[in-house]
Amino acid sequence: MINLRVILVALLGGVLGSNAVRAQSDVAELNEAAWRLIRSGDGPRAAKLFAVALDARPNDPVLLFGAVVAAHL
């Protein structure tokens, strides 16, 4: 029974860990896409991407700064 618990915990940890890594890469991709939109002058679309990224990482200073920049375009 203990071995089954260890296996289940390891599997659950792997699934949750991979979701966290994916979420981080998704946020990084959103951030990069939003900054490209800012450089092209599309503030409203950039603001939407920053809002989605900020849902995942609400205290990220780069995302917060980007959202402010996008709001002023």
C-alpha positions, 0 to 999 in steps of 0.5 A: 500500500505504501508503494502505491501511495509513493507512486501516486504522489510522484505521478501527481507531483509530475503532473502539477509540476509540468503544468507549472512549467507550461504556465510559466512558458505561456506567460513568457510567450504572452509577454513577448507577444504583447511587447511586440504589439506595443512596438507596433503601436497596438496598445489595446491588443497588447493590454489584453495579452498582458491582462491574461498573463497577469491572471497567472502572475499578478505581481510580475513587475515586467507584466505590470509595467507592460500593462501600463505602457499598453494602456497609454498607447 
